[in-house]
């Protein structure tokens, strides 16, 4: 999952630094992720993982870092499997 998220960030995140230079816990907004780019990342993640972000998880915290994105995606997948 981490590699897919990193690949998507590199492709649609518009970051001025290489994704390979960003740690899992690094603040993506401090690294240059814009609000517009975070929406593009969200859409790419929804498509890649066949999920839909609920409104409750559409916030800056969910996209603050690669680790946060990974945890959010895992939470969505777990909720879907429990349903």
PyMOL CGO cylinders between C-alpha atoms (Angstrom):
from pymol import cmd
from pymol.cgo import CYLINDER

trace = [
    CYLINDER, 0.00, 0.00, 0.00, 2.84, 2.40, 0.88, 0.3, 1, 1, 1, 1, 1, 1,
    CYLINDER, 2.84, 2.40, 0.88, 4.45, 2.03, -2.54, 0.3, 1, 1, 1, 1, 1, 1,
    CYLINDER, 4.45, 2.03, -2.54, 1.15, 2.69, -4.33, 0.3, 1, 1, 1, 1, 1, 1,
    CYLINDER, 1.15, 2.69, -4.33, 0.52, 5.80, -2.24, 0.3, 1, 1, 1, 1, 1, 1,
    CYLINDER, 0.52, 5.80, -2.24, 4.05, 7.04, -2.95, 0.3, 1, 1, 1, 1, 1, 1,
    CYLINDER, 4.05, 7.04, -2.95, 3.65, 6.40, -6.67, 0.3, 1, 1, 1, 1, 1, 1,
    CYLINDER, 3.65, 6.40, -6.67, 0.36, 8.31, -6.76, 0.3, 1, 1, 1, 1, 1, 1,
    CYLINDER, 0.36, 8.31, -6.76, 1.83, 11.19, -4.77, 0.3, 1, 1, 1, 1, 1, 1,
    CYLINDER, 1.83, 11.19, -4.77, 4.70, 11.37, -7.21, 0.3, 1, 1, 1, 1, 1, 1,
    CYLINDER, 4.70, 11.37, -7.21, 2.36, 11.32, -10.19, 0.3, 1, 1, 1, 1, 1, 1,
    CYLINDER, 2.36, 11.32, -10.19, -0.41, 13.71, -9.09, 0.3, 1, 1, 1, 1, 1, 1,
    CYLINDER, -0.41, 13.71, -9.09, 0.84, 15.38, -5.90, 0.3, 1, 1, 1, 1, 1, 1,
    CYLINDER, 0.84, 15.38, -5.90, 2.77, 18.12, -7.64, 0.3, 1, 1, 1, 1, 1, 1,
    CYLINDER, 2.77, 18.12, -7.64, 5.42, 18.08, -4.92, 0.3, 1, 1, 1, 1, 1, 1,
    CYLINDER, 5.42, 18.08, -4.92, 8.56, 20.12, -5.53, 0.3, 1, 1, 1, 1, 1, 1,
    CYLINDER, 8.56, 20.12, -5.53, 10.65, 17.37, -3.90, 0.3, 1, 1, 1, 1, 1, 1,
    CYLINDER, 10.65, 17.37, -3.90, 11.03, 13.72, -4.85, 0.3, 1, 1, 1, 1, 1, 1,
    CYLINDER, 11.03, 13.72, -4.85, 8.66, 11.39, -3.04, 0.3, 1, 1, 1, 1, 1, 1,
    CYLINDER, 8.66, 11.39, -3.04, 11.65, 9.17, -2.32, 0.3, 1, 1, 1, 1, 1, 1,
    CYLINDER, 11.65, 9.17, -2.32, 13.10, 12.02, -0.23, 0.3, 1, 1, 1, 1, 1, 1,
    CYLINDER, 13.10, 12.02, -0.23, 10.00, 12.20, 1.99, 0.3, 1, 1, 1, 1, 1, 1,
    CYLINDER, 10.00, 12.20, 1.99, 9.72, 10.04, 5.11, 0.3, 1, 1, 1, 1, 1, 1,
    CYLINDER, 9.72, 10.04, 5.11, 6.42, 8.36, 5.94, 0.3, 1, 1, 1, 1, 1, 1,
    CYLINDER, 6.42, 8.36, 5.94, 5.84, 10.80, 8.81, 0.3, 1, 1, 1, 1, 1, 1,
    CYLINDER, 5.84, 10.80, 8.81, 6.93, 14.02, 7.02, 0.3, 1, 1, 1, 1, 1, 1,
    CYLINDER, 6.93, 14.02, 7.02, 4.33, 16.80, 6.73, 0.3, 1, 1, 1, 1, 1, 1,
    CYLINDER, 4.33, 16.80, 6.73, 3.23, 16.70, 3.10, 0.3, 1, 1, 1, 1, 1, 1,
    CYLINDER, 3.23, 16.70, 3.10, 1.80, 20.22, 3.25, 0.3, 1, 1, 1, 1, 1, 1,
    CYLINDER, 1.80, 20.22, 3.25, 5.16, 21.53, 4.47, 0.3, 1, 1, 1, 1, 1, 1,
    CYLINDER, 5.16, 21.53, 4.47, 6.74, 19.59, 1.59, 0.3, 1, 1, 1, 1, 1, 1,
    CYLINDER, 6.74, 19.59, 1.59, 4.56, 21.51, -0.88, 0.3, 1, 1, 1, 1, 1, 1,
    CYLINDER, 4.56, 21.51, -0.88, 1.27, 19.59, -1.17, 0.3, 1, 1, 1, 1, 1, 1,
    CYLINDER, 1.27, 19.59, -1.17, -1.50, 22.05, -2.04, 0.3, 1, 1, 1, 1, 1, 1,
    CYLINDER, -1.50, 22.05, -2.04, -5.18, 21.67, -1.22, 0.3, 1, 1, 1, 1, 1, 1,
    CYLINDER, -5.18, 21.67, -1.22, -5.90, 21.15, -4.92, 0.3, 1, 1, 1, 1, 1, 1,
    CYLINDER, -5.90, 21.15, -4.92, -3.21, 18.47, -5.17, 0.3, 1, 1, 1, 1, 1, 1,
    CYLINDER, -3.21, 18.47, -5.17, -4.58, 16.71, -2.08, 0.3, 1, 1, 1, 1, 1, 1,
    CYLINDER, -4.58, 16.71, -2.08, -7.92, 16.36, -3.89, 0.3, 1, 1, 1, 1, 1, 1,
    CYLINDER, -7.92, 16.36, -3.89, -6.11, 14.92, -6.92, 0.3, 1, 1, 1, 1, 1, 1,
    CYLINDER, -6.11, 14.92, -6.92, -4.28, 12.48, -4.64, 0.3, 1, 1, 1, 1, 1, 1,
    CYLINDER, -4.28, 12.48, -4.64, -7.56, 11.50, -2.98, 0.3, 1, 1, 1, 1, 1, 1,
    CYLINDER, -7.56, 11.50, -2.98, -9.21, 10.79, -6.34, 0.3, 1, 1, 1, 1, 1, 1,
    CYLINDER, -9.21, 10.79, -6.34, -6.21, 8.73, -7.49, 0.3, 1, 1, 1, 1, 1, 1,
    CYLINDER, -6.21, 8.73, -7.49, -6.24, 6.74, -4.24, 0.3, 1, 1, 1, 1, 1, 1,
    CYLINDER, -6.24, 6.74, -4.24, -9.97, 6.10, -4.52, 0.3, 1, 1, 1, 1, 1, 1,
    CYLINDER, -9.97, 6.10, -4.52, -9.45, 4.72, -8.00, 0.3, 1, 1, 1, 1, 1, 1,
    CYLINDER, -9.45, 4.72, -8.00, -6.34, 2.67, -7.14, 0.3, 1, 1, 1, 1, 1, 1,
    CYLINDER, -6.34, 2.67, -7.14, -7.84, 1.04, -4.04, 0.3, 1, 1, 1, 1, 1, 1,
    CYLINDER, -7.84, 1.04, -4.04, -11.48, 0.99, -5.21, 0.3, 1, 1, 1, 1, 1, 1,
    CYLINDER, -11.48, 0.99, -5.21, -12.63, 2.92, -2.15, 0.3, 1, 1, 1, 1, 1, 1,
    CYLINDER, -12.63, 2.92, -2.15, -14.51, 6.13, -1.40, 0.3, 1, 1, 1, 1, 1, 1,
    CYLINDER, -14.51, 6.13, -1.40, -13.40, 8.58, 1.26, 0.3, 1, 1, 1, 1, 1, 1,
    CYLINDER, -13.40, 8.58, 1.26, -16.32, 9.35, 3.59, 0.3, 1, 1, 1, 1, 1, 1,
    CYLINDER, -16.32, 9.35, 3.59, -16.95, 13.03, 4.33, 0.3, 1, 1, 1, 1, 1, 1,
    CYLINDER, -16.95, 13.03, 4.33, -15.69, 12.51, 7.89, 0.3, 1, 1, 1, 1, 1, 1,
    CYLINDER, -15.69, 12.51, 7.89, -12.19, 11.70, 6.57, 0.3, 1, 1, 1, 1, 1, 1,
    CYLINDER, -12.19, 11.70, 6.57, -11.98, 14.50, 4.01, 0.3, 1, 1, 1, 1, 1, 1,
    CYLINDER, -11.98, 14.50, 4.01, -9.72, 16.72, 6.04, 0.3, 1, 1, 1, 1, 1, 1,
    CYLINDER, -9.72, 16.72, 6.04, -6.17, 17.97, 6.16, 0.3, 1, 1, 1, 1, 1, 1,
    CYLINDER, -6.17, 17.97, 6.16, -5.23, 15.47, 8.88, 0.3, 1, 1, 1, 1, 1, 1,
    CYLINDER, -5.23, 15.47, 8.88, -6.05, 12.49, 6.61, 0.3, 1, 1, 1, 1, 1, 1,
    CYLINDER, -6.05, 12.49, 6.61, -3.52, 13.72, 4.03, 0.3, 1, 1, 1, 1, 1, 1,
    CYLINDER, -3.52, 13.72, 4.03, -0.91, 15.21, 6.39, 0.3, 1, 1, 1, 1, 1, 1,
    CYLINDER, -0.91, 15.21, 6.39, 1.68, 12.49, 5.73, 0.3, 1, 1, 1, 1, 1, 1,
    CYLINDER, 1.68, 12.49, 5.73, 2.19, 9.28, 3.85, 0.3, 1, 1, 1, 1, 1, 1,
    CYLINDER, 2.19, 9.28, 3.85, 1.63, 7.41, 7.11, 0.3, 1, 1, 1, 1, 1, 1,
    CYLINDER, 1.63, 7.41, 7.11, -1.64, 9.31, 7.68, 0.3, 1, 1, 1, 1, 1, 1,
    CYLINDER, -1.64, 9.31, 7.68, -2.86, 8.51, 4.17, 0.3, 1, 1, 1, 1, 1, 1,
    CYLINDER, -2.86, 8.51, 4.17, -1.95, 4.85, 4.64, 0.3, 1, 1, 1, 1, 1, 1,
    CYLINDER, -1.95, 4.85, 4.64, -3.78, 4.70, 8.01, 0.3, 1, 1, 1, 1, 1, 1,
    CYLINDER, -3.78, 4.70, 8.01, -6.84, 6.40, 6.51, 0.3, 1, 1, 1, 1, 1, 1,
    CYLINDER, -6.84, 6.40, 6.51, -6.97, 4.03, 3.55, 0.3, 1, 1, 1, 1, 1, 1,
    CYLINDER, -6.97, 4.03, 3.55, -6.57, 1.03, 5.89, 0.3, 1, 1, 1, 1, 1, 1,
    CYLINDER, -6.57, 1.03, 5.89, -9.40, 2.36, 8.05, 0.3, 1, 1, 1, 1, 1, 1,
    CYLINDER, -9.40, 2.36, 8.05, -11.70, 2.74, 5.03, 0.3, 1, 1, 1, 1, 1, 1,
    CYLINDER, -11.70, 2.74, 5.03, -10.87, -0.77, 3.78, 0.3, 1, 1, 1, 1, 1, 1,
    CYLINDER, -10.87, -0.77, 3.78, -11.42, -2.23, 7.26, 0.3, 1, 1, 1, 1, 1, 1,
    CYLINDER, -11.42, -2.23, 7.26, -14.79, -0.45, 7.58, 0.3, 1, 1, 1, 1, 1, 1,
    CYLINDER, -14.79, -0.45, 7.58, -15.85, -1.72, 4.19, 0.3, 1, 1, 1, 1, 1, 1,
    CYLINDER, -15.85, -1.72, 4.19, -14.90, -5.30, 5.06, 0.3, 1, 1, 1, 1, 1, 1,
    CYLINDER, -14.90, -5.30, 5.06, -16.81, -5.10, 8.35, 0.3, 1, 1, 1, 1, 1, 1,
    CYLINDER, -16.81, -5.10, 8.35, -19.97, -3.93, 6.60, 0.3, 1, 1, 1, 1, 1, 1,
]
cmd.load_cgo(trace, "trace")
